[in-house]
Amino acid sequence: LQWVRNPGPQHEKRTLFGDMVCFLFITPLATISGWLCLRGAVDHLHFSSRLEAVGLIALTVALFTIYLFWTLVSFRYHCRLYSEWRRTNQRVILLIPKSANVPSNQQSLLGLQFLKRNSKETIV
């Protein structure tokens, strides 16, 4: 969720949300269009010419090929952005528990380091 809230430059965030909107809009349209093309192809096979049926089937295949290609390219792009973000935004703080072996002045130094934590850092 942190990546979605702040993925880096604003154009990456706009691209992610734009692709999500397009995916939610195009998926039902592609499904309905494909179903209508196939339904028309079946009707043309029974009542009319086979050439029109083959054309509608080819149109359906082209439609779904383009849809799948766009979906895979978009998904791959966003996965690459996410992996790059994970690689470059690793902020980890190692918490060392207080032990009896550490002198008290070193424990106080460790305590000061915990207070200087940045809000974007992750506590491990």
C-alpha positions as CSV (number, residue, x, y, z in Angstrom):
1,L,0.0,0.0,0.0
2,Q,2.9,2.3,0.6
3,W,3.9,2.0,-3.1
4,V,0.4,3.0,-4.2
5,R,0.3,6.0,-1.8
6,N,3.7,7.3,-2.9
7,P,5.1,5.4,-6.0
8,G,7.6,8.2,-6.7
9,P,7.2,10.7,-9.5
10,Q,3.6,11.9,-10.2
11,H,3.5,10.5,-13.8
12,E,3.9,7.0,-12.4
13,K,1.0,7.5,-10.1
14,R,-1.2,8.9,-12.9
15,T,-0.2,6.1,-15.2
16,L,-1.1,3.5,-12.6
17,F,-4.6,5.0,-11.9
18,G,-5.1,5.6,-15.7
19,D,-4.4,2.0,-16.5
20,M,-6.6,0.8,-13.7
21,V,-9.5,2.9,-15.0
22,C,-8.9,1.7,-18.6
23,F,-8.8,-1.9,-17.4
24,L,-12.1,-1.5,-15.6
25,F,-13.7,0.2,-18.5
26,I,-12.2,-1.9,-21.4
27,T,-12.7,-5.4,-19.8
28,P,-16.5,-5.4,-19.9
29,L,-16.5,-3.7,-23.3
30,A,-14.1,-6.3,-24.7
31,T,-16.2,-9.1,-23.2
32,I,-19.5,-7.9,-24.5
33,S,-18.0,-7.1,-28.0
34,G,-16.5,-10.6,-28.2
35,W,-19.7,-12.2,-27.1
36,L,-21.7,-10.2,-29.7
37,C,-19.2,-11.0,-32.5
38,L,-19.3,-14.7,-31.7
39,R,-23.1,-14.7,-31.4
40,G,-23.3,-13.0,-34.8
41,A,-20.9,-15.5,-36.2
42,V,-23.1,-18.4,-35.0
43,D,-26.2,-16.7,-36.5
44,H,-24.4,-16.2,-39.8
45,L,-23.3,-19.8,-39.9
46,H,-26.9,-21.0,-39.5
47,F,-28.7,-18.5,-41.7
48,S,-26.3,-16.6,-43.9
49,S,-22.9,-16.8,-45.5
50,R,-19.9,-18.5,-44.0
51,L,-17.6,-15.7,-45.1
52,E,-19.3,-13.2,-42.8
53,A,-19.1,-15.7,-39.9
54,V,-15.3,-16.2,-40.5
55,G,-14.9,-12.4,-40.6
56,L,-16.7,-12.0,-37.2
57,I,-14.6,-14.8,-35.7
58,A,-11.4,-13.1,-37.0
59,L,-12.6,-9.8,-35.5
60,T,-13.2,-11.6,-32.2
61,V,-9.7,-13.1,-32.2
62,A,-8.1,-9.7,-33.1
63,L,-10.1,-8.0,-30.4
64,F,-9.0,-10.4,-27.7
65,T,-5.4,-10.5,-28.9
66,I,-5.1,-6.7,-28.7
67,Y,-6.8,-6.7,-25.3
68,L,-4.5,-9.4,-23.9
69,F,-1.4,-7.7,-25.3
70,W,-2.4,-4.4,-23.7
71,T,-3.1,-6.1,-20.4
72,L,0.2,-8.0,-20.3
73,V,2.3,-5.0,-21.4
74,S,0.6,-2.7,-18.8
75,F,0.9,-5.3,-16.0
76,R,4.6,-5.9,-16.9
77,Y,5.3,-2.2,-16.8
78,H,3.7,-1.7,-13.4
79,C,5.5,-4.8,-12.0
80,R,8.8,-3.4,-13.2
81,L,8.1,0.0,-11.6
82,Y,7.1,-1.8,-8.3
83,S,10.3,-3.9,-8.3
84,E,12.4,-0.8,-9.0
85,W,10.7,1.0,-6.2
86,R,11.3,-1.9,-3.8
87,R,15.0,-2.0,-4.8
88,T,15.5,1.8,-4.3
89,N,13.3,2.4,-1.2
90,Q,14.6,0.0,1.4
91,R,14.6,1.7,4.7
92,V,15.2,-0.7,7.6
93,I,16.1,-0.1,11.3
94,L,17.4,-3.0,13.2
95,L,16.2,-2.9,16.8
96,I,18.7,-4.4,19.2
97,P,17.2,-5.5,22.5
98,K,18.9,-4.3,25.7
99,S,21.1,-7.0,27.2
100,A,22.9,-7.3,30.4
101,N,26.3,-7.4,28.6
102,V,26.1,-3.9,27.1
103,P,27.4,-1.1,29.3
104,S,24.9,1.5,30.3
105,N,26.6,4.3,28.2
106,Q,26.2,2.2,25.0
107,Q,22.6,1.5,25.9
108,S,21.9,5.2,26.1
109,L,23.6,5.8,22.7
110,L,21.3,3.1,21.3
111,G,18.3,4.8,22.8
112,L,19.3,8.1,21.1
113,Q,19.5,6.3,17.8
114,F,15.9,5.1,18.1
115,L,14.7,8.7,18.8
116,K,16.3,9.9,15.6
117,R,14.3,7.6,13.4
118,N,12.8,9.0,10.2
119,S,9.0,8.5,9.7
120,K,9.5,6.7,6.4
121,E,11.8,4.0,7.9
122,T,10.5,0.6,8.7
123,I,11.1,-1.0,12.1
124,V,12.3,-4.6,12.0
